[in-house]
Structure formats: C-alpha cells, structure tokens
C-alpha cells in the first residue's frame, strides 16, 4: 500500500465532497479559474499547445481547436509538460506490465502512474499522471461510490469489481493503488465463466458490486434464479451503456437501482448517478462540450455527435477540448439532491458500438425495438452484429443455455411488422466476442472497420 497517495486521495475526496455542497455560481467561478490556470500552464509548458493555441491565448474555450486521439499520440512527447519521460519509455513500462512482471499500482520512476485505453477504435491512447493528478483520479472514482451510498467510515468496504484484469487498464491501476485498509477489493474477469464468478462472489459477499453492464446482467439473472446470493448495498455499472431493461433486472435482483458511472481513462469520472437516480456531471473536474458532426456546440438537451472534454486537473498531459466519441446530451433543471452540477440526460454508446453509416440506416433505428423484445427474456448478453447491408444478425447468449428462449425471441421478432423487409437472423451463441478489455458492446461493425 502506498500511504502517501492514500493520504493525498483522502484529502482530495474531502475537497470534492465539500464542492458537492456549493452553489452553481461557486462551481462556475471555480471552473473558470481552473481553466485559466490549465490554459496558461499548457501554452507555457507544452510545445504542442504553444503551437496548437498560437494566436488564441485570449480566445474563449469554444474557439480553441479540438485535440483528437491520433493528434495526441502523434505529438505525445511535445504534449508532455515534463522532460522526465517519453512516449517510448511509457510504452516500454506498459509492455512490462502486460507481461505481468510489475505491480500496476506501484509508482513508476518514483512519481508516475500510467495506463492505456483499449484501442478498440483504432488508435490506443496512453496516459501518465503525477501523484497529485493520480490523487484526483482516485478521488473522482471514490466520489461515484460515495454518491452511491457506500459508507466512508474507517471499516474496510468489501468491493467486487467484474471488469477487465488487464494490468494496463486504468481500473486495474486504480484498484491496485487504492487497495488499502479502507477498501478490500476483489477483481474478477468479465470474460470468466459465469459459474466461477458466482462462486467467487458468494464467498466474498461484496458490499459494493461494480462491473460492466454486460457482466452485471447475467449476475442479476443468477441472483433471481437463486445460484447467486449476495446482498450488495450498492451496485455500480461502469464503462458500458446501462440500458433501462438491464437496470430493471438488477433492481429486481438486488432490490435497489444500480448506479451508473460514466468515466474514461483520459478523464477519470465524468458523471455518475446520485441517490435520486439522476446522473450529474463532475462539472468541477471536467468541462464537457457535446458538439455536432461539424464540431459546433449543440443546444442543451440535444445529443451531440461526439464530445469534447477539458480535464481541469490535467497537468502532465494537458487535455483541452480532447475528443471522445461518446454521444451525450446535457439536461437543464435541478435535482432534489441539491448538488450544484448539471445533469447528464442522454448517454449513448461509443464508437466501438456504432454501426457504419449504411448499417445505421437499416438497423440503427431498430436497436431500441430489438432491445425491447430481446431483453424481455432471460438472456445473459446479446449483440446486434452487422453482417450484410440487408441482413440483421442478432447474437443471443440465453441464461443457462436455454435454447427455447432463443426460439421464442425468433418467433417474437418475426411477428414484428417493423422488421418485415429485413432478413433477421437470430443465433444462439455460448459467448459474445469481447473487446481486448472484455467489454461486449451492443452493436458491432464487421471486422476491419
Ligand atoms: Zn441529484
């Protein structure tokens, strides 16, 4: 355990909790001040931003050119504000972690922590944080668990995480460096057989259960059926879109609604659910700008084509208007919880579960319809796979391998008039293809796209 980072993270968690009680105006003033600091820092310390923001030092944020993932990775050594390392050195460190030699939670070269994104959409991003930034990353994830009602006393909380065990994934680095007298975590692999995960969870009896939505749904079905018997005080769905029907199954299983956590490796937490079931943006940590396909900001309540994020605490790798492929809408209005942060109304999937343009025209609008039919049944997972322009292929993993479920889904889909004119194929499969980080996106484009 790293005492220093723990002490820093606990202090940062207290500062974050304090801001939860601020007014909207206080948050706005704070954001402006942090943004000004970040922009000054970036143009004076990073040769990339010196060029990228040349002549725009006094321009409003909305006029600064975005930074894409390929741009970040191509110019990485120029983006860095420290001469202590290079992209090549970070890549080498991540390679060694993947070869399973190192402890992902340990500090690297005395003060750094690194992680990589999955790279499912082409380019993989790597990130590096100093101790101070890392304390904020930890505190931002802790905020989600605090909002979900996890006790913050001195008794250790038993937390089970069903996601990726890849040591270069940020969640592994977070878990390894936060494992402490305060949190006892059990990490389980989302790709492991369900029966193994069920036994491990029964033995561990978690008070908090965290996982990919596609990993939690089969566990909820196992709980309803009786093989899993845990009583978590909070269930948190992260990394994948949490559908209403999956949330309903989890609510039935554990008698309380799951909390949704929206985060990315580059930003840490971006938003999460409060006790009133509404998602609040972490406005004090990240500036979120949904934009349309041309890069223009969309009005409140409108879902953007992608998202620009400015990470207010980023200093080693400053991220200013960095592009994420998520499609989100910001809501207006207040929440009875009184937190000063804006609401995240819509959260749609990422690029890795987007179809091609051709696929979208014939199948994109049908996702909701398919979801309504398929998720009425006890299925562990399902996926809409794009095969040919005139064909819809639905892969279904029925709970307990029950083939009758698949027959019934096929029959119901054939009866839907909206699907007439489409060739709909429903196939039973034992498991779904997953991304390198074990995620199972709802929709999948053909390989190679
Ligand atoms: Zn709220």
Boltz pocket constraint, residues with backbone or C-beta under 6 A from the ligand:
constraints:
  - pocket:
      binder: B
      contacts: [[A, 274], [A, 275], [A, 276], [A, 278], [A, 280], [A, 335], [A, 336], [A, 337], [A, 338], [A, 339]]
      max_distance: 6.0
